């Protein structure tokens, strides 16, 4: 049976990329770390890593154990915080991640309704790319990933729940007030643009809009993954972009941006969450899913 203390040593070695570095992280002797790793390998029945000039190189067995060790480390960390929160009459913690557009589409309204439902709670939110979010789910660093859904089959061991739709619109600032309320992308493809850089589901859907219009993706485009920067550039100049309606709701309400219907936007933009398949959600994750969609759990 694997000793949890040995997993802690193994995780330290992986994070430091060496036996000696792991010993320094844990403030114990290098021979003690080496002995612990040897005993762990004996229990596993396989080598966990090979030593190289650049540090350590994990074997396939080591890769599997690292994912499990990271998940256990995250679980213990959250257990300590959850006990502290209970003493303060709070629930949580819940750690979530998401792509920028999906987070804006789903989370703000959910936070408001969650507060009314459960009272005080602890929620941690980070932005990452689609591929990074999958790895964070597997390592136990986050419990839910807010993403664009319905584009491709989820990775092995991951389940996807579609929660809402947030349609795309052509977004322009005051310098493009002359444009009509509906356009074809063919008529504006030669304009200046701000478009996403990251090669995730969000970008693929935008590229698909140009494909539907039978025009190439604009070459005169600033590539930008920051929603704040994208909206500021469009608001202050002649460039245009494509964004979900909820992402620009605040700017639309005060008239600094305008949303124009795209004729080629005939397919829905779905947003939702991904999580580990078969896992039992924490209490706060269950409550958050319940306010997002009662049938999602």
Residue pairs with C-beta under 8 A, 6 or more apart in sequence:
1 43
2 40
2 43
2 44
3 39
3 40
3 43
4 72
5 36
6 36
6 37
6 39
6 40
6 43
7 40
7 65
7 68
7 69
7 72
7 73
8 26
8 69
8 73
9 22
9 26
9 33
9 36
9 37
9 40
10 36
10 37
10 40
10 48
10 65
10 66
10 69
11 66
11 69
11 70
11 73
12 21
12 22
12 25
12 26
12 33
13 19
13 21
13 22
13 33
13 37
13 49
13 56
14 22
14 49
14 56
14 58
14 62
14 66
14 69
15 21
15 22
15 25
16 22
16 24
16 25
17 54
17 55
17 56
18 55
18 56
19 30
19 33
19 34
19 37
19 51
19 56
20 30
22 33
23 29
23 30
23 32
23 33
26 33
37 48
40 48
41 47
41 48
44 61
44 65
46 59
46 61
47 59
47 61
47 62
48 58
48 59
48 61
48 62
48 65
49 56
49 57
49 58
49 59
49 62
50 56
50 57
50 59
51 57
58 66
67 138
67 139
70 139
70 140
70 141
71 138
71 139
71 140
72 140
73 140
74 139
74 140
74 141
75 140
78 93
78 95
78 282
81 92
81 93
81 122
82 92
82 93
85 91
85 92
85 93
85 122
88 120
89 119
89 120
90 119
90 120
90 121
90 122
91 118
91 119
91 120
91 121
91 122
91 283
91 284
91 287
92 121
92 122
92 123
92 282
92 284
93 122
93 123
93 124
93 284
94 121
94 122
94 123
94 124
94 143
94 144
94 282
94 284
94 285
94 288
95 124
95 126
95 141
95 142
95 143
96 107
96 123
96 124
96 125
96 126
96 142
96 143
96 144
96 145
96 146
96 288
97 125
97 126
97 127
97 128
97 132
97 133
97 136
97 141
97 142
97 144
97 145
97 146
98 106
98 107
98 125
98 126
98 127
98 128
98 133
98 145
98 146
98 147
99 127
99 128
99 129
99 130
99 133
99 146
99 147
99 148
99 198
99 200
99 201
99 202
100 127
100 225
100 226
100 227
101 148
101 166
101 202
101 227
101 243
101 244
101 247
101 271
102 146
102 147
102 148
102 202
102 271
102 272
103 125
103 127
103 146
104 227
104 244
104 246
104 247
105 146
105 164
105 166
105 244
105 246
105 247
105 271
106 146
106 163
106 164
106 271
106 272
106 273
106 292
107 125
107 146
110 288
110 291
110 292
111 123
113 291
114 121
114 123
114 287
114 288
114 291
115 121
117 287
117 290
117 291
118 284
118 287
121 284
121 287
122 284
123 284
126 142
128 136
129 198
129 200
130 147
130 198
130 200
130 201
131 200
133 142
133 145
133 147
133 274
134 145
134 155
134 158
134 274
136 142
136 145
137 143
137 145
137 158
137 274
137 275
137 276
138 157
138 276
143 275
143 281
143 282
143 285
144 273
144 274
144 275
144 285
144 288
144 289
145 273
145 274
145 275
146 271
146 272
146 273
147 160
147 200
147 201
147 271
147 272
147 273
147 274
148 200
148 201
148 202
148 205
148 269
148 270
148 271
149 160
149 161
149 162
149 201
149 270
149 271
149 272
149 274
150 160
150 162
150 268
150 270
151 201
151 204
151 205
152 201
154 160
154 274
157 276
157 277
158 274
158 275
158 276
158 277
159 274
159 275
159 276
159 277
159 278
160 272
160 273
160 274
161 272
161 273
161 274
161 275
161 289
161 293
161 296
162 270
162 271
162 272
163 271
163 272
163 273
163 292
163 293
163 296
164 270
164 271
164 272
164 292
164 293
165 268
165 269
165 270
165 271
166 244
166 245
166 246
166 247
166 269
166 271
167 244
167 245
167 265
167 268
167 269
168 205
168 206
168 209
168 242
168 243
168 244
168 245
168 262
168 265
168 269
169 242
169 243
169 244
169 245
169 248
169 259
169 260
169 261
169 262
169 265
170 179
170 183
170 185
170 188
170 240
170 241
170 242
170 259
170 260
170 261
170 262
171 231
171 234
171 240
171 241
171 242
171 243
171 248
171 257
171 258
171 259
171 260
172 179
172 234
172 240
172 257
172 258
172 260
173 234
173 235
173 236
173 237
173 238
173 239
173 256
173 257
173 258
174 235
174 256
175 237
175 238
176 238
176 240
176 258
177 258
179 188
179 260
180 260
181 260
181 261
182 260
182 261
182 262
182 263
183 260
183 261
183 262
183 263
184 213
184 262
184 263
184 264
185 209
185 210
185 212
185 213
185 215
185 262
185 263
185 264
186 213
186 214
186 215
188 240
189 210
189 213
189 215
189 216
189 218
190 218
190 220
191 218
191 220
191 238
191 239
191 240
192 218
192 220
192 221
192 237
192 238
192 239
192 240
193 218
193 220
193 221
193 222
193 239
193 240
193 241
194 221
194 222
194 224
194 230
194 233
194 234
194 239
194 240
194 241
195 203
195 206
195 217
195 218
195 221
195 222
195 223
195 224
195 241
195 242
196 202
196 203
196 206
196 223
196 224
196 225
197 203
197 223
197 224
197 225
198 225
205 269
206 242
207 217
208 267
209 242
209 262
209 264
209 265
210 216
210 217
210 218
210 264
212 264
212 266
212 267
213 263
213 264
222 233
222 239
224 230
224 233
227 243
227 247
230 241
230 243
231 241
231 243
231 248
231 251
231 257
233 239
234 240
234 241
234 257
235 251
235 256
235 257
242 262
244 269
244 271
245 252
245 259
248 257
248 259
251 257
252 258
252 259
273 289
273 292
273 296
275 281
275 285
281 289
281 297
286 297
289 296
289 297
290 296
290 297
